[in-house]
């Protein structure tokens, strides 16, 4: 993961051994939170850290999602340094080395998963003057993420697009455990055949308690949540043609599936079981299970499930020209499973007609 991300002002030391089973510090950080190992992974044993330097043209994001205990509401939050879906960042890259800190955003999506209820979507890009990064805090304009060692608090102050509804409130995420393993997504780095290393993912807290308190729209709920982070040293569409991802909680265990298809045809599949204490283990990859394309933009979707079983889409939460988020029902390891699921087509994203549409949903603000 050479050169993907590193903390500002942190000196490098000789790398130590990496953890294979999730019991000890892995990748970038030592036990004191200040070591940058040669592998430059994403893991920080104490939780998310926001003072990262991203290479020109690269990206880093922190992703949260949650569903209410009563099944009526959902939320997704993504904080970007180097906004991967930004047309402005893409235009800047065409002119040369583009500064990711000049293309930052907080994406907020509110869902009414039970039918009636408010829905909102925001993704306003902001420049360098709007960004503040320290180890425990990331501020992007009037919104901010803060990690206190036990709880991640997201202060939201945004406006929806294209209709400028106010979106304001607070989300608190309390992880049950912090995992200590991250993963390369663009090929197998141990295969000896030139596999990847430019894109990495860390499932920080697959299981968490979430509290949502929104002022605009007025909405309060509690439920289960999830937190991860991705980082890369090149644009996302340079590394991938498409991917499918899903996560589910079940009886004290979280199950995560990640399928990536590279631009050159190489694929990478991860099937992970995360226990309540944060221990991560891989399990045998289930067969691929087809899902229907999205109803409006016809984005292809698929998941993985036990052989001989059927998977279905319970609800499509987002249906965009290049991205879909859904709630999917399937069977995994002999049990029914309800999962948050996403499908992403980077080939569709890179199409000129999609790039023309993006500014209507992704405005850019001065601060």
N, C-alpha and C positions, 0 to 999 in steps of 0.2 A: 504493500500500500504506500509505496514511496511517494512522499510529497502530497498526499491527498489533503490532510488537515493537520494542524499542530497548534497548540495553545500559544497565545502571544506571550513573549517574554519568558518562555520556559527553556531552561538549558537542557541539552541532551546528555545522557549518560550511556554507558555500555548497556546493551539490552540484556534482560534477564530471561529466564525460561518462561515460555508461554504455557498457560493453563490448558489442559486437554479436557478436563471434566468440569470446569466451572467452579472450582473450589478456591482458586487463588487469583490474584491480580493477573490480568491478561492484556496483551497488546501494549497500549501507550503508557499507561499510568502505573506507577509504583504505589505502595501502600500509603505514602504520604501525599498522593495526588499531584506530584510534580515531575514525574519521570516520563520522558519521551523515548520509547523504545524504537529500535530500528524498523520494526514492522509497521509502525505508525498506524495501529488499529484505532478503533473508536472507543474502546472500553475505558471507563473511569470507575473504579470500584465503588466510589461513594455516590454515584448517580450522574445525571447529565451535567455537562460542563459546556459553557457557551462562549468562552474566550478562544475561539478557534480561528486560525488563519486558513483561508481557502485559496487554492491556486487560481490564477487567472483562468477564466473559462469554466471553472469547477463550481461545486455547490456543496452545501450541507443543509439538511433540514431536520426538524424535530416534529414528530407526528404523534398526535393523541386522538383517540376516538373513545366513545362511550355510548352505552345504551341504558336507558332508565330501568329501574327494577320492575316498574309496572308495564314495560314494553311499549309505552306510548311515544317516547322521544329518543332521539339520537343526536350526537354531535361529533364533528371532526374538526380538528385544529391542526394546521401545519405552518410552522414558522420557517421561512426560507432565508438563508444567506446565499445569494446566487440563485435567484428564482428560476427554477428549471423550465417552467412553462411560459416565461415572460417573452413576448415578442421584442421588447426593448433590449433585453439582454442578448437575444439572438442577433438583433441588428448590430449591437455593439461588438459582438464577437466577429462579425463579418468585416469590421473595420480594423481588427487587430486584437491584441491581448485585452480582454475585458475584465474590469474589476468587479468581482462578485458582490463586494460590499456596497456597490452603487446600485444594486438590484436586489432589494430585500422586500419581504412581504409577509403578512400574516393572513392565511386563508382560514375563514370561519364558515362552517356549513352546519346549519341547524335543520333537523329533520323531524317530521311528524310521523314516526314509524307506525303509530297506531291508527292513523287516518287523519282526523281533524287536529289542527294545531298550527302554530307558526312555522314557516320555513324561511330561512335566510341564507344568503351566500355572498361572501365578500372575498376579494383578492386585490387589494390596492397596493401597487408597487411603490416603494419609496427609495430615495437615494442615500448616499453616504451620510449626509447631514442628519438624517433621521435615525441612524443606527448607533446604538451604544452596546458594547460587549464587555462584560466582565465574566469571571468564572461562574458566579451564581446567577447572573442576570443577563437577559437579552431583551433590549428595548428596540422596537421598530415603530417609530412615530409615537402615537399616543398609547400604543399597546405594549405589553411586556410579559415575559416569562421569567419567573424567579424560583430557584430551587434552594430550599433551606436545609437540605440534608434528609428530610422526611417527607416533604410535600412539595409538589410543583404547582405553583399558582400562576394562572394566566389571567392578566387584566386585559379585557377586550374593550376597545373603543374604535370602532370602524364604521364604515358605511357600505351598504350593499350596492350591487350593480346588476343591471343597468338602472333600476329604480333606487334612489339614494336613501333607503330606509336606514335609520340609526340602528347599529348593533352594538350594544354595550352591556357589560356584565363581568362576572368573575367565574372561573372554573378552577377547582382544586382537585388534584390527583394525588392519592396516597398509595404508592406502590406497596405491595405485600412483600416483595423481595426485588433486589437488583441482580440481574444476571451478569455473568463475568465472561461471556463469549461473544465475539462478533464474527461475521462471515463475509467472504468475498462473493459477489454476485455475478461477476462477469467471467465465468469459467472456473476451473479447478486449479488453484495455484500450485498444488502438489502433484499435478499430473505429469509434469515434465514436457508438456507439448505447447508451451507458451500461453497457458491459461491465465488470464486476467490479472486483477489486482488494482484496477483503477476505480472500482466501485465497491463500497463496503456497507454493510448493514449491521446494526446492533439492536436486538430486541430488548430494550432496557428493562421494561417492566410489563410482561405479558398479562399480568393480573394486578388490578388496582381498584381501589374505591374511588368513585368520582362524585363530586358535588358541583352542581351547576346552579348559579344564581344570576339570572339575566334581568337587567332593568328594561332593556329594549331589544326584543319584545319581552314583556313580563312573563318570566318562566322560571320555575324552580323545581329541581328534581335531584334524586340520588340514584346511583347505579354502579355498574361495573365499567372499568376503563382499561386502557392499553396505552403504552408509550414505547416508541422506538426512535431511531435516528438513522439516516442515510447520508453518505458523503461520497463525493467523486472528484477526480482530478481532471475530468473532461465533461463536455455536455452529455446529458443523459441519452440523447438520441444518437450520439456517436457510438455508444456501447451496446445499445439494445434496439431490437426491432419491436418487442412487445414483452409483457409479463402478466402473470396472474399471481395474486397473493391472497391469503385468507388467514384469519385467526379466530379461534373459538376457545371458550372456557368450559370445562366439564369436570365436575367432581374433584376439585382441587388440582387439576392438571390443565395446562393450556396447550393447545395444538396449533402449530403454525405451518403453513405450506407456502413455499415460494418457488415459482417457476419462471425463469427468465430465458428469453431467446435472443441471442446476440445478433448483431448486424451481419456477421459472417456466417451465421448458421449454428454456431456453438450454443449449447443450452446448459443451464445449471438448475438443478432441482434440489430443494431442501425440504425435509419433513422433520419437524422438531417437536419434541415433547418437553415442556417446561414444568417442573414440579413446584410446589408451593414455596419451597425454600430458595428457588431461583436456579436450581441445577438444570442444565440443558443437556438433553440427549437426542441423538438422531434415531429415527426408526425407519423401517423399510418403506420406500416410497410407494404409495398406493397407485393403482392405475389411473390414467387420466379419464375424467368424466365430463362429457360435453354438457354445456348449458346453452340456452337459447341466446341469440344475439339481442342486443338492447332494442327496444321497440322503435325508437326515434332515429338514432344515428347508426344503428346496425353494427355496434362494436362487438367483436367476437369475445365470448367468455367461456372459460372452462375451469374446472377445479380437479381435485383428486379425491377418490373415494374407494371404499372396499369393492373388490371385484364382484361383479354381478348385481350391484345396487344402482339405484337411480338417484341423481341429484337434481334439485330444482331451485329456481329463484323464488324466494318468498316475497321479496320486494326490491324494486330497483330504486335506489336512493338518488343516484346521479346518472344522467344519461347525456353525455356531451359528445362532441365530434371525435374525441380521441381517448376518453376516459369514462369508466363506469364504476360506480360503487353500488354494492348490492348486499342484501341479506340472503344467504344461501343455506338450504337444508340438504344434508347428505348423511351418509353413514361412514364413520371412521372407526377402525379398530373394534367393529362389532356393535357400536352404539350410535344412536341418532345424534346428530351434531348440527347446531345452528351457528353459522359463522358470519362475521363481517368479511366481505370479499371485495377485491378490486381487480379490474382489468385495465391495462394501459397499452395503447398502440402508439409507439413512438414513430412508426412509419406514417400513420395518419397525422400525428402532431406536426411532422415536418412538411406536410403537404402545403403548397403555397396558399390554397384556398382556406385552409384552417388558420394559417398565420394571419391572414387578412381579418378573420373574425375575432381573434383573441382580444384586441384592445377594447372591444365593446363590453367584455366581462372582466377585463384586467386593466383598469385605468392606472395611470401613474400620477402620483402627487409629489409636490415639491418637498414636503416634509411629512 
